[in-house]
Amino acid sequence: MDQFKGQPRLPKFVVPKRYDIRLKPDLVAHRFAGSVAVNLDIVAATSFIVLNAAELDVSNDAVSFTNQDSSKVIKPSRVELFENDEILVLEFPEELPIGFGVLSIRFEGILNDRMKGFYRSTYEHNGEKKTMAVTQFEPADARRCFPCWDEPACKATFKITLDVPSELVALSNMPIVEEITDGDLKTVSYQESPIMSTYLVAVVVGLFDYVEDHTSDGVKVRVYCQVGKANQGKFALDVAVKTLELYKGYFATPYSLPKLDMIAIPDFAAGAMENYGLVTYRETALLYDDQHSAAANKQRVATVVAHELAHQWFGNLVTMEWWTHLWLNEGFATWVSYLATDSCFPEWKIWSQFLHESTEGLKLDGLAESHPIEVEINHACEIDEIFDAISYRKGASVIRMLQSYLGAECFQRSLASYIKRHACSNAKTEDLWAALEEGSGEPVNKLMTSWTKQKGYPVVSVKINDQKLEFNQSQFLSSGAQGEGHWIVPITLCFGSYDVHKSFLLQSKSETHDVKDFLGSTHKGLNCWIKLNVDQAGFYRVKYDELLAARLRYAVEKQLLSASDRFGILDDSFALCMACQESLTSLINLMGSYREEVDYTVLSNLITVMLFFKSCSFITWVIYVGHNSNSFVWQISLKVQRIAADAVPDLLEYFKQFFINLFQYSAERLGWEPKPGESHVDAMLRGEILTALAMFGHDLTLDEASKRFQAFLENRNTPLLPPDIRKAAYVAVMQRASKSNRSGYESLLKVYKEADLSQEKTRILGSLASSRDPDLILEALNFMLSSEVRSQDAVFGLAVTREGRDVAWAWLKENWEHLIKTYGSGFLITRFVGAVVSPFASFEKAKEVEEFFATHAMPSIARTLRQSLERVKINANWVQSVQNENRLGDAMKELAYRVY
C-alpha cells in the first residue's frame, strides 16, 4: 500500500464512469451517513483500487467490488485510509479483471463547521436557530463527503438521492424526479447528471424561499434564499436570465442543463461556487436590497452572477485537466463577466473598471514570490493558494490583451470552436491556444507561452533619441531588483491623438523605431505626447523618459487622454515609485495634475495611492470569485499615506492637506445627497470620496458624518444616510472613537447586531478597526473572533490603521492556534497572514515575523507568508528611499497650500 503514499495524482488503472450516491444528513447530531456505488472501468490488471477520501469512517465490511461480467462479489482483504494523502486504498485478495464493475462503499462523516466538504451553516427562522447542510467541494473536498476520484479529469455522471427531514427543501445539481415522504423523513431522487467533475457536485438542505423565471428556451432559473428574503433575489434572477441568453449566443452553445438554481448561503468561505446547475453564493454576492444595499453591492452581485454562469461553459462543460490550468476557469470567467455585465448595464462603463482587475494582477505579479499562470501543483494542500490574483486577475488580463490583439470577432469565433471541440471533456492551456491559432492564423502559442509559463511581466521603457523611439523591456519587480524574464509584448501607442495609433510586437530586449516608420514623412514628428499601452489593454508597465513624462502630465491635466490611460499613467508611476525607480516627489507632482478629475475609476485609483502614504491598512479583501467592486483607488492612497507616516512623519500633515485639497473638487461636485438621475458610478464615487476624506481626518467631513449617523441611529430609514455613504459615516465615527470615548463604537456594534442584511454587517466590520486608539482596535479585533461574527467575515475587520499594526500582529500570534483550528488549511487563513504582516515597513519586523512562523508554519500558508515578507521588505526599502529625497519637503509644503 505504501507505494501510493505521497503521490500528487491518483493511479490511472481504474476509471470512474458513474456514481450512485445516497446521503442522509443529521442536522441535529451534525453527522451524515451515506453510500456510493461507482461504475468502474478497470483498464489495467490490479489488485488495488485507490481513490480519494478524507475525514470519513469506512470499515472493511463496508466495501465490495462486483465484476459486471461474472457478477462475482470480491471483498477487500485490507481497507486503509491515509489521512495525510487523503486517499483510501483498497487491497483485494485477487487481481481484479480488466473490464467493468461496481465498487460499493458505505461510510459516515461529520457535518463540519469549516465551510468545506459537507458542512453545516446556521440561520434563524421565526426567531429559532436552525441548521442547514451545504456542500463546497472545490478544489478538492468532495472526498470529505463521499469516496471518489477527486480530480478534475476524472469526469463521470452522478445519480444522487437524499434522505432528509420532510419539511425541508433539498436541492442538487439536477431536477427532482421523485420525492417520497415517510413520516418525518422524505427520500428525494434527482435526474442523473451529464458527465462532470467531482468538485462540481452539490447538495443543499434547509428552509428556503425562492423567486423564479425562465429563459427563452425554457431553462427554469431560481434564486433561493432564507425565508422572508425572496425579494432580495429578484435582481440576481434578472441578471442570470439575461446572462444565460447572452452566453448561449456568445459561445454558440446552449446551457446544457434543464434548470439553474442559485442559492445564498449564510456561512460561505468564497464569494460563490459554480456547481453545475446549483450555484452557491455568499449572501453579499447574490442578494440586493433596494433600500439598504449600495450601488457597489449591486455591481458586485451582477459581476459575480455573470462570473459563475460563465463557468457553466468555461469550467463545467469544458473542464481544466488539472489544477495547473485553473486559470482557464477563473481567468476566463473573470474576463467574460465584464462582457456580460457591460451588455446588461452599458451605463456602468464596467470595462473601465476592469483596470482594477489588471492592477491587482500586476501588484501580485510584481513580487519575486509570484508564480506563473500555469503553476505546478503537487499536493491538494497547495491548490487553495493559487486561487489568487494571478489565476483570476492576471489570467483575465492576458485574455483581454490577446482579444485586443486578435480582434473581438475572431476571438469569439475561436472560443465557440474551442467549446464545441472540448465539450463534456477536459482541456489544457495549449488546447485553447490551438483553437485561437487555428481561427486567427496568428502564432498564438508562441506569443502567449511567455505570459503563462513564466511568472512576472515586463516594464517597457521608452525614450526619444534624434527622431527615433527607443524601446527596452525588462522584468518589473516591485523590489527594484533586476529580473530575467523576456516576453513577446503587443505594443500599442498613440501620438498626440487617438487618431494616430500604431502597434507592433516587441520581441527582443530592445528595439529602435524611426518615427517615419510609424507616422510617415509628412507627420509633425515627436513634438507631442506619446502614450504606450493604449487604454491599458496590455499586461505590462511603461516607463517614460523625463521629456515624455512631462508631456503626459500636461495631457492628463488638460484631459486629452482617455480615462483608462489617465488611470494607467498614475498606476505605472506609483509602481515605479514603490520600486524606487521614480521619486516620490515626481509621483506627487503627477498626482497634482488630477485635481479636476471626474472619472470614477481614475479617482478611485488616486484615492488608493494616497491612502497608502497615510496608513497601514492598505489591504483590501478580495475573495477571488467575481469582482470586489471599488477597492483600487483606496489601496494606492492608503499606500502613499502609510509610507509618508513611516518615512517622513514630520511631513504627514502636509500630505493630508494636499490630499484633502485634491479631492475638494469632486467632493463639492458630488455633495452628500444623491442627485436625481445621477449615474451609477457617481453614486459609488461619492461614498469613496467621503470615506477617503474621513480617513484623512477632514474635520468638516467628520462633523457632517457624525450628524448623519446620529439621525440614522434614531431612524434606520432616514434619507440622510443612504447606503452609498454609510461606510464613510462609519469610518468617520471610528476616527473619533477611543477607549475613553466609546459611544460611536458601541453604537456601531448595536447597528451590527440589529442588522439582518449581510452587506450592512460587512460594511460595519470593515469600519470598526478605523480607530486611532490601539486599545479599541484590539477590542474590535477580538470582536471579529466572537460568536457575533460569522467566521468567513472576520477578515473584513483586519484593515487596521497605522496605530494598530503592532496590536494586530500581537493579536494574530496570540490567536494563531484558534485561527488554525477554525480555518484549517482553507484559503481564508492566508488572508489573516497577508492582512496583518504585509503593512509593516521595517527589516526588523520582517525578521520577527520569520522567527514566529519558523515554529508555526503550515504548508497551506507557505506561499502567502513568503509574499507578505517580501512586501514588508519592499516597504522598508521604499521608506529608506523616500527619506533620502532632498526636494520632497519643499514640494509637499508648496503643494499642500497651492490654491486651485
N, C-alpha and C positions, 0 to 999 in steps of 0.2 A: 504493500500500500504506500510505502514511503516515497516511491517513485513519482507520485502525483503531487507531493507537497512542494510548495514554493514555486509553482509554475504560474506564469502570467495568464495563460489561456487553458481552457479545458481540452482534453484529448479529443481527437476527431473520429474515433472509431464508432461512435454512436450519434445518430442524427434524430432529434425530436421532430415529429410531424404534426401531432395533435395532442392537446391537453384536455382532459375532462376533469374539472376542478370543482370540489364541493367544500364550502366553508360554512362554519356555524360559529359566529362571534357571540360571546357572552359579555354584554355591556355592563353587567354588574360586577362580575368577578374579573373583568378585564383580561380575559383569555379567549382563545379560539381553538376549535378543533377542525380538522379538515382531512380530505383525501384527494389524491390525484392519480389518474390513470393516464400514462403518457404512451402514445403510439410511437414506437421507435423503429428506425431502420438501422440494423446492425450492419455496418459497411465493412468491418474488418473483424476477423475472429478475435475474441477476447473473453476472458473470464472475469473482467471488471466492468462496472459501469460507474462513471464519475460524473457527478453533476453538482450544482451549487446548492447549498443550504446553510442557514445561519440562524442561531437562536431558536431552533426548532427541536422538539423532542421526537425522535424516531427510534423505535425499538426494533430488534431483529425480526420479531414475528409480525411486524407491520409492513414488510416488504416482500414482494414476489414478482417474478417475471414469467409471462406466459408466451410461449412461442406460437405465432399465428398459424403456421402450417400444421404442427402436431398437436396443438392445444396443451402441450406439456407445461406444467407449472413448476418453476425452479425457484427454490428459496435460497437466499444468500447464506453463505457459511459465516460471513462476518459483515457487520454494518458499522462503519466508523465515521463520525462527524469531526472533521478537523476545523475547529473554530478559527484559528489564525488564518487559514487559507479559505475559509468559508466554503468548503467542499464536503460533500457526502460521498464516501467511497463504498461501493458495494462489491464484495468479492463472492463469486459463485463457485460451487464445488466442481463445476464442469464448464467447458468452453461454450459460450452462447453461439448458436449457429448464425451464420450470415443470413440476413433477411429481416422480416418484420416481426414485431412482438409488442407486448404491452407490459410496461413497468407500472406496478401499483404500489402506492405508499400511503399509509395513514400517519398523521402527525398531529402535534399540538404546539401551540405557541402563546406568547403573551401579546396582548394589545398594548404596545408600549406607549410611552408619553414623549418620545423623541422625534416625532414628526417624520419618521421614515419607516419603510416596510408597511405592515398592517398595524395602524396605531389608533389611538383614541384622541378625540377632541371634545371639549366641553362647551356647552351653551346653556342659555336659560330659556325655559318655556313656561309661561304663566307663573313666573317667579320661582320656579323649581330648577335646580341644576340638573342637566341631562348630559348623557354621553353619546357621541356618535362614533362609528367606526369608519376609518378612511384609509386608503392606500396611497403611498407615494413611493414609487419603485425606481425612478431614475435617480442616479445612474445604475446602481447595482443592488437594489434592495427587494426585488421580487423574491429573492431567496429567503427573505425573512417572513414570507407569507406562505410559500409552498416550495418544495424542492423542484428545481428546474435548471435548464441550461440558460443561465442568466447572462447571455452575451448577445449583442445586437444582431450578429449574423445568424444566430440560431432561431430563425423565424419559424412559426408554427401557427396553427389555428387553435382557438380556445373556446371550449364549451363550459360555461360557468353556471353553477347552481348555488343558491344561498338559502340557508335556514335562519330566519330572523324573526323577532317579535312581530306579531301580526299588525300592530298599529303603525309600524314604521315604514318609511319609503326605502326601498332597496334598489340601487342603480348599479349598472355595469356598462361595459363598452357598447353592448348591443341591445336591441329592444327585447322586452319580455315576451316569451312565447307561452308561458304557463305560470299560473300562480294558484297554489293550493293551500287553503287555510285549514289548520287543525288546532282548534282552541286558541291558545296564546301564541302559537307559532305558525308561520307560513313558509312554504317552500317556493322559491321564485327561480324559474329557469329562463335562460336567455338564449337567443339565437347564437349559433356558432359564428365566431368572428372570421373575417378574412385572415390571411396569413399576416402575422405581425410579430414584433419582438416582445420579450417578456416585460421590458421596462414600460411598455405602453398599456399593460393590463391594469384595469381599475375597478374598484368596488367602493361604494359609499352607502352607509346605512344610518338613517336618522330621521328626524321630523323636519319636513321642508314644505315651503310654498314654491310655486313656480309661475312664470309667465311664458307664453308660447306663441310661436309664429311659424310660418313655412316659407321655404324658398320657392321660386317659380317652378322648379322641377320636383316639388313635393317632399323635400327633406324637412322633417319636423325638427324645429330648433326650440330648445327650452333653456331658461335660466332659473336655476334653483337657488334658494336662499333660506335663511331662517324664517320661521313663521312670523308674518307681520311685516316683512321687508320686501314683498314681491314687487312693489312699485319701483324700488331702487334697482331692479334688474332690467327695467324697460330700455334704458339707454344702451346697455351692452347687447341686449337682444336685437335692437335695430341695427347696431354696428355689425353684429355677427351675420345677420341675414344678407346685408349689403356686401359684406366681405366675401362670403361664400360664393355669391354671384360673380363678384369680380375675379376671384381666383379661378373659378371654373373657366372663365374666358381666357385669363392670362396664361394658365398652364395648359389650356386646350384639353383638359381632362376634368370630368365632373367629380364632385366629392363622392367618395366611394362607399359610404355607409348610409343606411336609411334614416338615421337620426343623429343629431348633435346635441348633447346636454352640456351645459356649463354650470358649475356649482361653486358657491362661495363657502369656504371652509374657515371657521374661526381660528383654528391653530394650524398654520401652514408655513413651512420654512422658506420656500422660494416665493417668487411672485406669482407663478402659475405653472401648471404642468399639462402638457399637450396630449394626455392619454387619448387614444383613438376613440372618438365618439363620446367621451366623458371627460371634459377638460375641467381640472380643478384649479381654483384661484384663492389667493388671499382675498378677504372681503374688500380691502382697499383697491384691488385691481379689477374688480368686477362690478361693484355696487356704486351707484351715483345717486345722491340725494339733492334734488333741485334747491332745497333751502340751505343745506349745511355743507355741501361739497364745493370746493373751489374749482376755478377753471382748470388749474393744473391737475386736479383729481380727474376731471372729465377727460382731459387729454391722455392721462395715464391709462384710464380704462380703455379708451379707443385703441391706443397703440399696443397694449398688452393683449387685448382680444385679437387684434389683427396679427400679432406675432404668433399666438398659439394656433390660430386657424391656418396660418401658413404652414405650420408643422404637419397638418393633416395630409399635405402633399410632400413637403420637403422635410422628411424625418419619419413619418408614419408609412406613407405609401412607398417612398424610396428612403431607405434607411442606411445610415453610415455602416460600414463593415465592422469598424472597431472604433473605440473612443479617440484614437489618434485623429479621426476625421470628424470629431464633434463639431468643428466649425462649419461643416457643411450643413448641419442642422441649424445651429444658433446664429452664425453669421448671416446666412441667407434669410432666416426668419426675421432677424432684426432689420435687414435692408428692406425686405418686401413689406414689412409692417408700415413703413413710411409711405410706400407706394399706395397701399390700401387706405391709410388714413388721409393722405392727400386727396384721393379720389372721393372719399366720403365728406371731407371738410376742407375744401380748397382754400377757404378763407383763413385757415390757421397758418398757412405758409410753413407747413411742417418740414419741408425739405431744408429750409434754412436752419431749423433746429436739429437736423441730422448732424450738424457740426459738433453738437455735444457728444455724439457717439464717437466721432473721429477723434476728438480731443481726449476722451477717456482712453481710447486705444493708444494714442500717441504717448500719453503720460506713462502708462504701464510699460509700453514697449521701449521707452527711453531708458529703462533700467538694464544694467548688465545681468540682473537676475530675472529678466523676462524669459519667455520661451517662444519657440516657433509656433505658428498657427497649427501646423501638424506636429504634435508632440507625442513622443513615445510614452505609452502607459504600460507599466509592468506589473501593477497590482491594483486591485479595486480601490484601495485606500488613497491612491493618487488621483483618482478621477475627479473628486469634488473640487480640487484646487484649480482645475482648468476651466471650470465654469466661471470665467473671468472676462476682463475687458479685451483680452486677446481673441478668445474664441468668438465673443459676441461683437465687440465694437471694432476691433481691427478686422475681423472677418467680414463684417458688413461694409467696412470702408474700402477694402480691396475689391469687393464685389462692385461697389459703386464706381470705383476707379476703372475697373475693367468694362463695366457697362458704358461709361463715358467714352472709353477708347473705341469700343466695337460699334457703338450706336444702339439706341434703345430697341429698335425693331429687330435687328439681327440677334441681339441678346435674348429677347423674348422668344423668338422662334427656336433658338438653340436650346433654351431651357425647357420648352414644351417637348422637344425631341428627347432630351435627357430624361424627363419624367416618364414618357411613354416607354423608352427603352429599358428603364430600370424599375418600373412599377412592380410592386409586390416582391421586391428583391433588395439587395444591398449594393452600395456603391462606394467607391473611393474618390478622393480628390481628382485623381487622374481621369476618372470617367467623366467628370464634369468638364474638365479641360478639353477632353477629346470631343465632346458634343459641341462645345463652343468653337473649337478649332475647325471642326467639320462645317459648322454653319457660317463661319465668318471668313475662312481662308487665311486667317491670321495665325502666327505661331504662338498660340495662347499658352501652351505648356511651357515653352521656353521663357516666355515673358513672365509667367506667374510663379514658376518654381522658386525664383529668388525671393518672392514675397511670402510663400507659405512654408518653405523648408528651412529657412534661417530666421533667427529672431532679429528684431530691430528694424530700422528703416533709415533712409538717408536724409541728411541735410544738404540741400543743393545751394552752393554759394555762387553768386553771380556778380560780375563787376564789368565796368566799361573800360576798354583799353583801345584807344585810337580807332573809333568807329567799329569796334568789334566787341562782341559779348563773350566773356569767358565763363564757362560753367565748370564747376567742380562738385563731385559728390563724395561724401564720406559718411560713415555711420554716425548718427546722432546719439549721444549718451548724455543723460541729464547730469552726470558727474563731471562732464567736460573732458573725459578721457577719450582716447582715440580707439575707435572700433575697427574691425577688419572687414565688415560687410561690404558687398557690392551688388547693386541692383540694376535691372533694366527699368528706367524711370520714364513714364509717359509725361513729358514736359509740355505744358501749355503756357502761353504768355500773351499779354496784350501790351500794345504800345500807345499810350495816351488816349486810347478809346477802345471800347469793346468791339468796334467795327474792324479794328486792325488786330487780328487774332491769328496766332501761329501755333503749331505743335510739332514735336519731334520726339523720338526715343533717345534718351541719354543712356548709351550702352557702355561707355568707357568711364574711367575715373574722371577724366577731364576732356572737354571739347571747347573749341573756339569757333564761333559763327560770325561771319561778316554780316553786318546789318543789311547789306544789299540782298543777301540770300533770303532774308525774311521779308523785307519791305519793298524791294525793288529800288532801282536807281533814282526814281523821282521822289521818294519819300523824304520828309524833312530831316530824318536822321534820328539820333538818340537824345535829342534835347527835350524829352518828355518823360513822364513817369512810365515805368515798366513794372508790370505785376506778373509774377510767375504763379503757377498753380491756380489758374483762373477758377474762381468760385470754389476753391478748396476741394476740387474733385480728386486730387491725388493724395496718397498717404505718405507725405513727406513734408519736411520743413524747408524754409527758404531763408538764406542769409544774404542780405544785400550789402554792397559797399556803401560808404557814407553818402556819396552823391545820390545814388538811387534811393536810399532810405530817406533822405531829406525830401526828395520829390514825392515819395509816397506819404510822408507826414502831411505835406501840403494837400495831396489828393484826398486824404482822409478828412482833413479839416474842411475842405470845400465840397465834401460829399460827392466826389467824382467817381467813387468806386461802389460796387455792389455791396450789400450788407455782408454777404459771405466773405468777400475779400477784405472788408474792414475788420471783420472778425479774425480772419487768418493772419493779417499783419500783426495785430495785437497778440494773438496767441503764440505766433512764432517768436516775436520779440521777447515775450515773457519767458518762454522756454530757453531761449539763448541766454537771457539774463540769469536764469537759475543755473545754467551750465557754466556761468562765469565767462561767457563768450561775448557778452554785451554788458555795459554798465547799467546799474540801477538808475543812474541819472538820465541816461538815454531813454530807458523804458518810461520813466516818469514824464519826461518831456513828450514822448509819443502819446501817453495817456491824456495829456492836456489837450491833444487835438480832437478828442472825442466829447468835448464839453457840450456840444449841441446834438449829440447822437440821440436818435429816437427809436431805433430798431430794437426790438425785444432781445433777439439773440446776441447782438453786439453788446448791448448794455449788460445783459446777464453775464457775458464774458468779462466785461470790465469790473463788475462787482466782485467776481471770483478772484481776479488778480488783486484787487485792493484788499480784500479781507485777509488774504494770505499775509500781507505785510503787518496786519494788526494783531492777528490771533493765532492760536494753535489749532483751532477746531476747524481745519480745512477738510476733514473727512466728510464726504457725502455718502449716504447709504444707498448704494445701488444694488438691488438684488437683480442678478443678471438674467432676468426674464422680462422682456419688454423695456420700455423707456422710462427712466425715472425723472421725467418732466424737466425741472428747471434748475439743475444743480450747477451748471458750468460756470457762469459768471461768479456765482457765490464762491467757488473754490479759488479762483485766481485772486479775488480781493482778499479773501482770508489769508492767502499765502503771503501777499505783499505786506499786509499789516503784521503778520506773525514775524516775518523776517526783520521788519523795522524794529519791532519790540525787542528782539534778541540782539540785533546788530547795533542799532543806534537809538537806544531808548530815549535819549535826550531830544531826538527829532520826532518822536511819536506824535506829539500834539500837532506838529506841522503836517505830518502825513494825514492825520484825521481831518484837519481843517481843509486840506487840499481835496480829499475825497468827498467831504460834505459839499464843498463848493461845486465840484464836478457833477454832483447829482441834483443840484438845486433846479436846474432847467427842467429835468424830467419830473422831479417831484412836484414842481409848481404846475406843470402841464397836466399831470395826472390827478393831483389832489388826493383826498381821502375818499371821496364819494364816487361810486360808479357813474359813468355818463350814459344817458340813453343811447342805445345803438352802438356803443363802443366795441372795439374789436376784442376777440378772444385773447390775443397776445397783450393788449393793453391791460386787460384785467389781470393777467399773470404778472406783468411788469410792475404794476402798482404795488403788489404785495412784496416783490423782491426789492424794489427801491426803498420802500418804507422799512423793511426788515434790515437792510443794509444801514440805513440812517440810524436805526435803533442800535445796531451793533457798534456803530461809530460813536455812540453816546450823544447824538444830536438832541439837545435839550427840548427844542420845540416838538420834535417827533415823540420823544419820551412823554412829554406832558399831554399831547393830544391822544396818544395811545392809552395812557392811563385813564383819561376821562372816558374814552370809548369802552375800555374794558370794564369800568365801573357800571356803565349803562348796560353792558352785556350781562354782568352778574345779576342785575336786577330783572333783566328780561332777555332770555336766551334768543328771542326772535327779533331783537331790536335791529332796525336798519342801520344803526351806527357802526356795527361791526360785522359786515358781511364776510363770508368765508375767505375771500381772497386776501383780506388784510388781517385775519385773526392771528396768523403766525407772527406778523410784525408786532401786534399788540402783546402777544405772549412773551416774545423776546424782550420787548421794552419793559414789561413788568418784572422780568427776571434780572434785567440790568440794574434795577434799583433794589432788588431783594437781597437780604442778607440774614445771617443768623439772628441778629437783633431786630430786623425789620422783616418779619416773616409773612406779613399779611398777603402780599401778592403771591408768594409761593403757595401758601395754604389755599388761597382762592383758586389757583390753577389746579391744584390737586383735587379740589372739590368738583371743578368742572370736569376733570378727567373721570372721576368716579361716577359722575352722573351721566356722562355721555354714552350713547348707545352706538354711535357711528364710529367705526374703526378709523376712518380718516381723521376725525376730530381727535381721537386718542393719540394717534401718531404725531399730529401737529403739536400737541402739548408735550409729549415725550421729547420731541426734538427741540423744545424750548427750555426745558427745566434746568439743563446744565449751562445756561447762558449767564448765570450769576457770576459776579466777580469775587464772591466770598468762598474760599476753599471749604469751609465747614458746611456751607449749604450745598456746594457741589457734591461733597461726599454723601450728604443725606439724599440728594437726588439720585446718585449712582446706586446707593443701597435700595432705593425705591424700585429701580429697574429690575432688581432680583427678587422683589416681593411677589406675593401671590396676586397682587393687583394688576400686574403686567404680564401679558402672555409672553412666553419665553422667546417667541420669534421677534417680538417688538423691542426687546431690551436694547438692541444695537442702535436704535434711533436716539437713545439718550446718551450716547458716548461722545458726542461732539462738544467737548468741554472748552471753556475759554482758556487763555494762556495761564491764568491763575490756577487752573485746575489740572494742569498736566501732571505734576508730581502726585497730586491726590489720586488721579485716575490710575497712575502706574502702581502706587501702593495698594489701591483697591483691587486691581487686577491680580497682583501677586497674592493678596490675602484670600481672594475668592477663586483662585485658579482650580483647585480641586472640585469645588462646586460647579464651576463652568464646564469642566471636563465631564463630570457626571451628567449634567443637564444636556449638553450639546454633543457629547461624544466626538466622533470623527467627522461630523457633518460640516458643511461649508460655513455655517454661522459662527463656529468657534474661530475661524480665520478672521472674521470681521472684528472680533474683540481685539485680537492681536494687532491688526493693522490700524485700528482706530486709536488705540492707546499708545502704541510705540511710535508710529510714523511722525507725529508732530514734533518730537524732540529735535534739538539742533545743536548737540554737542557730542564730541567723541567720547567724553567721559560717560555720558548716558548710554551711548551705544555699547560700551564695554559692560556697563551694569546690566543691561538687558541680555547681552550674550551670556553673562555669568549665570543669570537666573535660569534661562532656558537650557543651559548646559545640563541641568539636572531636572528639568521639567518639560523636555521636548517630547513631541509625538510626531509620527510620520505625516499626518494629515495637515500639520501647520508648517512643515519644513520650508516650503517654497515661500509662503506668505511671510514667515519670520525673516528669511534672507532678504526679501524685497523691502520689508519695513526697516530693517537695519541699514540697507543701502540708502533709503530715503533720509534717515537720520544723518548719515554721513554727508549726503548731498546738501542737506540743510546747513550742516556745520561748515562745510566749505563755502557755501554761499554767504553765511554770516561773516566769515573772515574776509571774503572778497568785498562785501559792502562796507565793512569797517575801514578798508583801505582806499575808499573813494574820496578824493580830496574835494571835489566840487559838489558833492551831494547836499551838504548842509546849506550852502548858498542857494542852490537850485530849489530846495524844499521851502526855504523861507520866502523866496520870491513867488513860487507857485501858490503857496498857501494863502497869500493875501492879494493875489492878482485879481483885479476887477474884470469880470467877463461881461 
